[in-house]
Amino acid sequence: MPPNAISDSPRQANYDAVVIGSGPNGLAAAIALARESWRVLVVEAHATPGGGARTADDLTLPGFRHDVCSAVHPMGVISPFFRSLPLADHGLEWVHPEIALAHPLDDGSAATMHVSLEETASRLGADGKAYRQLFAPLLERADVLFPEMLGPLRLPPRHPVLMTRFGLRALPSALATARRIFRTDAGAALFAGNAAHSVLPLDRPLATGAIGIMLMLACHVAGWPVARGGSGAITDALARYFTEALGGEIVCGRRIETLAELPGARAFLFDTPPRALARIAGDALPADFRKRLERFRHGPGVFKIDYALRRPVPWTNADCRRAGTVHVGGPLNEIVVSERECWEGRHAARPFVLTAQQSLCDPSRAPEGQHTFWAYCHVPHGSTRDMTEAIESQIERFAPGFRDCVLARHTMTCADYERHNPSLIGGDIVGGVADWTQLMTRPVARLRPHTTPNPRLFLCSASTPPGGGVHGMCGLSAAREALRAAPAA
């Protein structure tokens, strides 16, 4: 990035828009506005931009590059907004593993998810037909389904028949769908592991099923890639495009506590949790609206380990050794227990562990012949418990000898995550509980959820629709609202 792209103080006295926070949504909002010839400033509290899309060189050992939060990007590669940007011209390259996802089982087998729907189904044996029937009709219209699902809520939807078809599949809980559709442990576990990305008990309707289906469908459209060099490459490409091509400005190392600290602007967009917007805006928002923002719920957090490995993880199943993502959690019932316990304030003895092996397809992550490994599990909100032993016991269960591969490890509790990024309240990495009540009313029940009663203040974080993930669509929707509502220049 050029020396003048990120500065420690703004160059102009006034802007058309100021964006507070530089996660993928904040940068997306800034880009969308700058493309409309708005003068845009992004203000970031951290020393570097990125939010949940950052890569660090100093977590374990020299030469190992670790993704601090997000690592694998099915929603990034499929994002309608990211696809509209020349990010490849600014250094972003998606890299695909041989197998998108593997889910090992105790008998030594593993369910696998491939870009090819047919290959995935054929490897599921007795569940292959059910898998095709679940996804094939949606895959045929994925080109219109994803823009509809990731865009602003429209009533009625542009494609009511397609959305009804999706809704009939997504409305039941993940647990109900897994038990109704799949006959084998492999099929049920594969679906449950994807649904567990919702960070909800799997018997919750709507959100768990919908999120599982969306992630699996995204794989069959565009895969589950990583960004070459680390997730920070996504941020770097967005920031370069914003500053170099669009003339935008990013100021880092400035934590904002009040609106008075910001330069004048027609619109202010917050890539922050709702309660941060309430605190910073103060009397610029009605008291009752601030109280509603402060009631926004954040759910379970994560405990994460970044590893430097002397050799690849020695998975018993050969397919796991070729997969970019490995879900470690055993059969359906075990995943259900793990996700229920963290929700109810308990630490699972056998946690569901999400792992990524970025260096298998991106050798730039580690010295030659060595590897990075990324693993986390869900824990109660705000937990400070060290889950290293529980996580490694689960990995050893499916990869005996794993501990002998470890050169160094770096751990982060929920408290560590919130210190690193105050937007991750209590270690919540998905921008707030995504159950059926809050999924449809993020951050409050409001027809245009990215707006506030103040026509100059907008929320563009993952606490707005369509929710968590590195896709920038929350920022795009907020920017469109700002363009529509902000006073004329």
N, C-alpha and C positions, 0 to 999 in steps of 0.2 A: 504494500500500500504506500502511495507517495507520502513524503513527510508532511505535507500540508493538508492531507485528507482528514486527519484527526488532530484537533488542537485542544489546548487547555482553557480557551476562552473564546466566546463568539466573536466573529469579525464584524457582524452587522448589528445595528441597534434594533432593528425591527425585522420581523419575518412574517410571511403569510401563515406559517404553521410551525409550532414547536412540538416535537415528539419527546416524551419523557420515557426513557427506556429503549434499549437497542437490541432486544431480542429479535428473532425472525419476524414477529408481527410488527414491532416498532419500525424496523427497517422497511418492511413491506408497505406500511402506511406512508412512510416518508417518501419512498419511491413512487407510489401511486400519486401522491400530491405533486412531487417534483416533475413528474411526466406531464402534469397539467400546467407547467410553468410557474408553480408556486415556489417561493423561496422558503426552504425548509431547514430547520435546525433540529438535530437529534442530540439530546442531553443524556448522558449515561453516568451512573454512579461508579461503576466498576472502572478499573484502569484500562480495560479493553472492551469493545462492543461484543455482543453475542448472546446474552441471556443464557438459555439452555443449549446453545450451539457453539461451544467453545472447545478448543483442544489445548492441552497443556504438555509441556516438555519436561516438567520438573516434578512430577508426582512420584516416580519410582527411581529409575536409573537413567543416566545419559543415553540418548539415542532412542528412547521409547516415548512415543507420542500417544497420549491417552485422551479420549473424549470424556470431558468432565461430567456431562449429563447425557444428552441424547447421542445415539451412536448409529442406529440403523434407520433408514429414511424412506419407508414406503409411501408416506404421505407427501414427502418432499419431492420425490421424483414424479408423483402424479398430480401435484398441485397445479390447478389451472393457471394461477397467477405466476408461479415460478416458471412454468412452461412458456409464459408470454415474455419472459425477460431473457436478454442475451447473457445469461450467467456463465455459459461455457466460454464466452469471449473474455470473461473476467476471472477465469481460472478454475471454475467448478467442473469437476469430472466425476460422474457416477461410476462406481466400480461394483460389479455383481459377482457374488460368490457362485460356486458351482451349484449349490443347493441353497435355496433361500432360508429354509428353516427345517430343523430336525427336532423331534421330541422322543427321547429314548425311554424305553420301558424296561422293567426288571428282567424280562426274559431274554434280553440282548437285542431285541428288535427295536425299530424306531419308525415312527410316522414321519414322513417327509413332505414338505410343501415346495413345489417347483413353480416356475413361471407358467409352465404348461399345465393347464387344467387337466388335460388327458393323462399326463404322466403322474400327476398327483393322485388322481382318481384310480388309475390302474394299480398303483402301489398300495392302495388301501384295501385291496381284496374285496371281501364281502361288503364293504362300505362304499365301494367305488361308484355304484349306480346312484346311491343316495347323495353322494358328494356332487356328482354331475347334475343331478336334479336340483340341488340347492343353488349351485352357482352358475350353471350354463345360461339360464334365462337372463340373469343379471349381467353376465359378462357380455352378452350380445349387445346390450345398451349401455355399457359402462362409460362410453364417450359422452353421454348426456346425464347419466346417473351421478357421476362424481361432481360435475359443476353444480348440479341441483343440490346435492347433499352438503357440499362445502360452501355454497353461496349463501346469501341472505335468505331468511325464511320468507316464502311467498305463499299466500293463501288466495286462491287455490294454487297449487304447484303448476309449473309449466307442463309437466308430464305426469298427469294424475294417474294414469294406468300403471306406468312404471313405478311411481312412488308407492302405489297400493301394493304392487307385487313385492317391492322391497319391504314395506311395512309388515306384510303378512309373515315374512321370514324373520324380521327383526324384532317384532313386538314380544314374542315369548322370551323368557329368561334364557341365558346360555345353558343353564342346567337342564331346563325343559327341552330345549332343542337338542342338546347332546344325547339325552336319554331317548327322545322320540325318534330321532333320525338315524343315529349310529348304533350298530350292533356290536362293534369290536372296541376293545380298549384303545387301539391306535386311533380310530376315527374320533372317538369321544374326547380323548386326551388332546389331539391336535386342535379341535375346535375350542375346548376349554382353555387351553394355553393362550390362544389368541384373544379370547374373551376376557381373560384375566388382565390384559392391558388396561381394562377399564378401571382397575383398582376398586372393584366393588365385589360384594358377595355375589356369587354366580347365580343365585336364585332370584336376583333382582330383574324385573321385566324391563324391556325396551333397551336400556343402555348396554347391558352386557351382551345381549345377542347382536345388537346393531354394531357395536364396536368390533366384535369378533368377525362378523361378516364383512365389514368394511376393510379391515386389515387383510383378510384372506383374499378378498376380491382384488384389492390393490396389488397384491402379489401376482395374480394372474393377468393383470393388465401391464404392469411395469416392473415387477420384482421388488425385492427388499435390498436395495443397494446401500453401500456406504460411500462417503465422499472421500476421494483420494487425498491423503494427507491428514484427514481428520474432519470432524464435523465443523470445526472452525473455518474450513474452506468454504462452507455455505455462507457464513457470516462475511468472510473476506470478499467473496464475489458480490454479495448484496451491497456491501459498503463501498467497494470499488465502483460499481455501477452508479450508485447514488452520488458519490463525490466526484468521480472522474467524468462520467458521461452526462450527469444531470446537474452538476454544480452544487450539490447539497453539502451540508457541513455537519460533522459529528464532533461533539465535545465530550471527552471522557473525564472521569475523576471528579464529577460534580454531583453530589447528592442533593436533591431538591426537597426542601421541607415545606415551602409555601409558594404559592403562585407569584408572590412579589419578587422572588429570586429569578424569575424568568423574564426575558425580553418581551416586548410587546408582540402580539400576533393576532391574526384573525381567528385562529383555532389552536387548541391545545389537545393533543392526543396522548393518552396514558397507556403505555405498555407495562402496566403494573397490576397488582391485585386490587380488587374493588376497595378494600379498606385503605390502601395507600392513596387512591384517588380521593376518597372522602377526607382523609387527613390533610392532604396538600391543598385541596380546593377550599376547605373551610367554608366560610360564609358565602362563597361563590355558588354553593349548592344549597338547596333548602335542607333544613335540619332533618325532616322526615325522610328525605331521599338518602342523606348520609347514613342514617340509622339502618335503612334497608341495605345499603352497601356493606355496612359493618356486620350485618347478619349473614352475609354470604359464607357458605360452609366449605371448609377445607378438610379433606379426608386423610387417610393413611399416608405415611411417608415412605421413604426407602432407606435401606442400608446398602451401600455400594462398595465394591472392592475393585480397584484397578490392579492388574497383575503385569509384571514383567516375567516372562517365561523363558527358560533355556531351550524348550522344545514345545511343539504343539501339545494341546491337551490330549491325553491318551484314551479317548473315548473307546469303550468296548465295541460299539457299533461303528462300522466303517463310514456310513453316511454322515454321522455326526462330525467326522473329521473333515468333511467337505462343506459343511454348512456354515453360512455366515452368522446365523442365530441358532442357538440351541436352548430350548425350553426344558428346564430340569425340574420335574415335579411329579413324575410317576403318573398313575392313572387318574381318571376323572375325580373320583371321590377324594383323593388326597389333595388335589388342587382346590376343590370346594372347601375342604377343612382349612387349608392354609389361608385362603382369601377371606373366609369368614372370621378367623381368629384375629387377624390384624385389624379388621373392622371393629371388632368387639373389645379391642384394647389388649389383646394377648399376642405374645410372640410365638409363632409356630415352631414346634420342634422340628418339623420337616417342611421348611418354607418352600414355596414355589419360587424358583430362581430363574431369572432371565439373564442369559449370557450372550455375548457377542465375540466373535473371533475375526476382528477386522483385518488383522495382518495376514490371514490366509489368502485373501485376494488383493490386499494392499501392502506389499512388502515395505513401503516407506514408513510404516508405523514402528518398526523395530530394527535393530542391527541384523545383519545377514544371518540367517539360520535361527534367529530367536523370534519371539512372538509377544504380542500384547493379548490380554484377555480381560474382558469387562463383564462384571456380574453384579446383580443386585436382587434383593427381595423386598417385598412389601412388609412394613412394620407399622405399629400404631403411631398415630399422629404425634410428632414431637419426640419420638423415642431417642434415647441416648445409649441404648444397649448395643454392645458389640456382637454382631451376628456372624463373625468370621467362622467360628467353629461349625455353626449350623449350616452355613452356605457350603463350606468345604466338605462337610460330611455328605451333603447331597451330591456334590460334584463327584466325589470319590465313589459314591454308590454306582455311578454310571461310567466313571473313568478312573479305575484303580491306579494308584501311583501318581495322581495329579499333584499332590503336595511336593513330590520330589522334583517336579518341573519348575517350581516357583523360585525365582531369583529375588524378587522383592514384591511387596504389596503396599497399596495405599488405600486406607479405608475412610469412609465418610458416613457419619450418622445423620439423622434428620437435622439435628442442631448444627452440624457442620455445613450442611447444604444451605440452611437458612442464613448462616453467617456469610457464606460465599455469595449467595444470591438472595437478598431479602424477599424476592418475589416467590420463592419456594417456601411458603409458610408451613412450618411444621414438617418440612421435608416433602410436601405435596408437589409432585412434579407435573401434574396434569392440569393445573390451573383451577382446582376446586372440584368438589364432588360432582360426578356426572350421572347421578341417579335420575330417574324419570322426571322428578319435580324440578331439579336444578339444571338438567340438560336442556330443557325447553324454556327455562327462565333465567338464563345467564346474562347479567349478574342479578337482575331483578325481573319481575314480570312486566314486560314493556314491549309494545309492538315493534319498536325500533331499538333493539337492545344495546347498540353501540352508542346511542345518544344519551344525554342527560337533560334535566330541566334547563340547564344553561346551554344556549345554542352555540357556545364556543368551546364547550368541554365534551370530550369523547373518550370512550374506553376502547382500546384496541388489543387487549391482551387475550390470553387463552381462557380467561374467565368470561369471555363472550363467545357467541356461536362462530364457527362450529366447534370450538373447544380445543383441547390440547393437541400437540403435534407440531412438527416443524414443517409448516405449509404456507404461512403468511396470510391465510384467508381471513383471519380475524382483522388483521391490519388493513387489508384491502377493503373490507366492508366498512370499517370505521372511516377510512379515507373518503369513500364514496359519500358517506353521511356528512362529513365535513365539507366536501365540495358542494353538496346540495344546501347545507344549512348556514354556512359561514357568511357573514356580511360581505357585501361586495367591496372590492378594493377601492 
